[in-house]
Amino acid sequence: MTNALACFYMKIDAILEEAPSEPLVSICKELRKSLHERDPKCNEKFELVQNQYSHSMGVDMSTPAAGDLAKFLDSYTTQVEALLHIIRACRQNDWEGFLAALNEQVKYFMAHDLFKYARLMPIHLAQMRALKEDDPLTWDALKSGDF
């Protein structure tokens, strides 16, 4: 979490350095405050900053102009967000959110040479989703947080 926050702070500092327009600065300050306070709505504020920055600066982190470090940090924060989605889904007993978060992880299993997970996770996800029709009692138990 500390590494992800450091990357977010670096992004915010870079945004403020590049585009000192007042609305963007206030939005970034709100994001920094919500990150510091661990506000559950900080994802929404981050997306707002990212959209505002992309709109005002026309910067896409995936382009070669962004630089290797920017692409790495963007990729890293995306992976950390995917892990945080799993943690949030578990803590909130959100079964469908948990399945969606697992689905996000499949591409990282392949990228990190975890081939057994990459091969078996889609099967596991299909079986878990099939419970809704095949075994509604188990699906309802899992949906109520018994997982």
N, C-alpha and C positions, 0 to 999 in steps of 0.2 A: 504494500500500500504506500509505503514511504517513497519507493522508487517511482511509482505512478504519479504521486503528488508532485515530486520533484520535476518530472517530465511536463506535467501540466503547468507548473510554475514557469518552467523554461519557455513553454509555448506562449504563455500570457506575457512574459517579459519581452519575447520577440515581437509579439503583436503590438505591444505598447511602444516598442522602439521604432517599428516600421510605420505605424499609423496612429499618430497621437490625436486622432479626431475625438472630440469630447464624448459623443454617444458610445463609441467603442470602449473608451477608457472606463466609463461608468459601468458598462456591462462586464468588463473584465474584473473590475474591483468587486462587483457583486459575486462573480464566480469565485474569485480568490477567497472572499469571506465565506461563501457556502462550502468551499472545499475545507477551509480551516475548521468550520463548525460541523463538518461531516453531515451536511444537509442532505436528506434523501433525494431532493430534487436537483442535485448538482449536475446530474447527467443532462437534464433539460437546459440548464444554464450553459453548460459546456457546448451543447449543440447550437445554442443561440449565438455564443461567441464565435464558434467555428463558421456558422452560416454568415454572420455579420462580417467576419474577417474575409471570408471567401468572396462575399458580395462586394465589399468595399475595396479590397486589394486585388481581387482576381487571382488569388494564389491557390493552387491545387498542390497538396503535399505529395501527391503521387507522380508529379511531373519531374523530369530531370532537372529543371531549373530550381526545384526546391532544395536539392543537395542530398547527399547520402545520409548525413546525420539527421536531417529533418524526416526523411523517409523511414529511417530506422526508428526514430522516436515515435513517429506516427504508428508504425507497425507494432511497436512494443506496447504503446498505450492501448491499442485495439485489442491485443492479446490479454492485457491485464483487465480491461473492461469485460472481456468474455469470461474470465475467471470470476470476476466480481458478480457477474450475472448468476453464476452457479451458486455462489455463496448466498446472495440475496434470496434466490428462489428457495434454497434449503431453509434459511432462517425464517422466511415468511410462509413456509409450508405451501408453496405454489407449485403444484405438480406439473401443470402445463408449462409454466415458466421454466421449470427444471428441465423438462424435455427440450424446450427451445434452446436453453443454454447449452445442453449437451450437444445438440445439433450444431451450434456455433463452434464447438471444440473439434469437430471431426477434421476440419482442414488443418488444424494445428497438430493433430496426431500424425498426419501424413508428413507435414513439414518437419517434425521433430523425430522422424524415423520410428514412430510408434505404430508399426504396421499392423500388429494384432488388434490394437484399439481402433485403428482406422478401418480395418476390415470388418470388425465385429460390431462396432457402435451403430452403423446404419441398420444392421439386423436387429439389435437390441431396441433401437428406437421404433422400428416398424412393429416389433412385437408388443412394445408398451402402448403404442398408439392403437393397435388392434384390440387391446383390452376393452376399449370403450364399447365396441360392438360384441366381442366374443365373451367377455366376462365383466358385465356392468357392475357387479357387486365389488369386485377387486378394484375396478377403475374408480368407483365412488369412494372406496376406502383410501386409495392413494390420493385422490383429489382433495379429500378432507384433511390430508396432512400425514397419513400413516406411511411415510416412506423414509 
